[in-house]
Amino acid sequence: MFFEEHPDNTKKITSVAAASRFRFSRDSILTELDKAKAILPETHGPRVTLEAPDMPTMGLTVESWPVEIKHGRHRSTANRIFVVMEGSGQTKIGSETFAWRRGDTIVVPTWSDFSHRAISDALLFCLSDEPLMRAFKYYRSEYCESL
């Protein structure tokens, strides 16, 4: 993966689409999160899936991480990119711990054990290739404190 800097550092916004299949409103995400329950309380906070039928091989989710939820260590064959929408915390990947806050990006490569800990209530967006791994029957995961 690579990127190139824009020559002007940023590109000016010339128009904003009123609607898009790739735009998810904050209000709709928060409404759905209010209804969601933690799927596996030991490993995940309340989570919603953002439907993106044009990208069936990618998984888009948003998870709520209240300070009181303990996130157990786990790993999987999926690659994950987390973007911090709000809050702050730490993610431990393997033996290294990374502090994060709103606007930061955390990348967890395949089969790397990781855990999150919120220092203040947080929202994390996650982009994952888990649907692709599942479709080709390559998906595997382990949830374990002793990893």
Secondary structure as a PSIPRED ss2 file (coil, helix, strand):
# PSIPRED VFORMAT (PSIPRED V4.0)

   1 M C   1.000  0.000  0.000
   2 F C   1.000  0.000  0.000
   3 F C   1.000  0.000  0.000
   4 E C   1.000  0.000  0.000
   5 E C   1.000  0.000  0.000
   6 H C   1.000  0.000  0.000
   7 P C   1.000  0.000  0.000
   8 D C   1.000  0.000  0.000
   9 N C   1.000  0.000  0.000
  10 T C   1.000  0.000  0.000
  11 K C   1.000  0.000  0.000
  12 K C   1.000  0.000  0.000
  13 I C   1.000  0.000  0.000
  14 T C   1.000  0.000  0.000
  15 S C   1.000  0.000  0.000
  16 V C   1.000  0.000  0.000
  17 A C   1.000  0.000  0.000
  18 A C   1.000  0.000  0.000
  19 A C   1.000  0.000  0.000
  20 S C   1.000  0.000  0.000
  21 R C   1.000  0.000  0.000
  22 F C   1.000  0.000  0.000
  23 R C   1.000  0.000  0.000
  24 F C   1.000  0.000  0.000
  25 S C   1.000  0.000  0.000
  26 R H   0.000  1.000  0.000
  27 D H   0.000  1.000  0.000
  28 S H   0.000  1.000  0.000
  29 I H   0.000  1.000  0.000
  30 L H   0.000  1.000  0.000
  31 T H   0.000  1.000  0.000
  32 E H   0.000  1.000  0.000
  33 L H   0.000  1.000  0.000
  34 D H   0.000  1.000  0.000
  35 K H   0.000  1.000  0.000
  36 A C   1.000  0.000  0.000
  37 K C   1.000  0.000  0.000
  38 A E   0.000  0.000  1.000
  39 I C   1.000  0.000  0.000
  40 L C   1.000  0.000  0.000
  41 P C   1.000  0.000  0.000
  42 E C   1.000  0.000  0.000
  43 T C   1.000  0.000  0.000
  44 H C   1.000  0.000  0.000
  45 G C   1.000  0.000  0.000
  46 P E   0.000  0.000  1.000
  47 R E   0.000  0.000  1.000
  48 V E   0.000  0.000  1.000
  49 T E   0.000  0.000  1.000
  50 L C   1.000  0.000  0.000
  51 E C   1.000  0.000  0.000
  52 A C   1.000  0.000  0.000
  53 P C   1.000  0.000  0.000
  54 D C   1.000  0.000  0.000
  55 M C   1.000  0.000  0.000
  56 P C   1.000  0.000  0.000
  57 T C   1.000  0.000  0.000
  58 M C   1.000  0.000  0.000
  59 G E   0.000  0.000  1.000
  60 L E   0.000  0.000  1.000
  61 T E   0.000  0.000  1.000
  62 V E   0.000  0.000  1.000
  63 E E   0.000  0.000  1.000
  64 S E   0.000  0.000  1.000
  65 W E   0.000  0.000  1.000
  66 P C   1.000  0.000  0.000
  67 V C   1.000  0.000  0.000
  68 E C   1.000  0.000  0.000
  69 I C   1.000  0.000  0.000
  70 K C   1.000  0.000  0.000
  71 H C   1.000  0.000  0.000
  72 G C   1.000  0.000  0.000
  73 R C   1.000  0.000  0.000
  74 H E   0.000  0.000  1.000
  75 R E   0.000  0.000  1.000
  76 S E   0.000  0.000  1.000
  77 T C   1.000  0.000  0.000
  78 A C   1.000  0.000  0.000
  79 N C   1.000  0.000  0.000
  80 R E   0.000  0.000  1.000
  81 I E   0.000  0.000  1.000
  82 F E   0.000  0.000  1.000
  83 V E   0.000  0.000  1.000
  84 V E   0.000  0.000  1.000
  85 M E   0.000  0.000  1.000
  86 E E   0.000  0.000  1.000
  87 G E   0.000  0.000  1.000
  88 S E   0.000  0.000  1.000
  89 G E   0.000  0.000  1.000
  90 Q E   0.000  0.000  1.000
  91 T E   0.000  0.000  1.000
  92 K E   0.000  0.000  1.000
  93 I E   0.000  0.000  1.000
  94 G C   1.000  0.000  0.000
  95 S C   1.000  0.000  0.000
  96 E E   0.000  0.000  1.000
  97 T E   0.000  0.000  1.000
  98 F E   0.000  0.000  1.000
  99 A E   0.000  0.000  1.000
 100 W E   0.000  0.000  1.000
 101 R E   0.000  0.000  1.000
 102 R C   1.000  0.000  0.000
 103 G C   1.000  0.000  0.000
 104 D C   1.000  0.000  0.000
 105 T E   0.000  0.000  1.000
 106 I E   0.000  0.000  1.000
 107 V E   0.000  0.000  1.000
 108 V E   0.000  0.000  1.000
 109 P C   1.000  0.000  0.000
 110 T C   1.000  0.000  0.000
 111 W C   1.000  0.000  0.000
 112 S C   1.000  0.000  0.000
 113 D C   1.000  0.000  0.000
 114 F E   0.000  0.000  1.000
 115 S E   0.000  0.000  1.000
 116 H E   0.000  0.000  1.000
 117 R E   0.000  0.000  1.000
 118 A E   0.000  0.000  1.000
 119 I E   0.000  0.000  1.000
 120 S E   0.000  0.000  1.000
 121 D E   0.000  0.000  1.000
 122 A E   0.000  0.000  1.000
 123 L E   0.000  0.000  1.000
 124 L E   0.000  0.000  1.000
 125 F E   0.000  0.000  1.000
 126 C E   0.000  0.000  1.000
 127 L E   0.000  0.000  1.000
 128 S E   0.000  0.000  1.000
 129 D C   1.000  0.000  0.000
 130 E H   0.000  1.000  0.000
 131 P H   0.000  1.000  0.000
 132 L H   0.000  1.000  0.000
 133 M H   0.000  1.000  0.000
 134 R H   0.000  1.000  0.000
 135 A H   0.000  1.000  0.000
 136 F C   1.000  0.000  0.000
 137 K C   1.000  0.000  0.000
 138 Y C   1.000  0.000  0.000
 139 Y C   1.000  0.000  0.000
 140 R C   1.000  0.000  0.000
 141 S E   0.000  0.000  1.000
 142 E E   0.000  0.000  1.000
 143 Y E   0.000  0.000  1.000
 144 C C   1.000  0.000  0.000
 145 E C   1.000  0.000  0.000
 146 S C   1.000  0.000  0.000
 147 L C   1.000  0.000  0.000
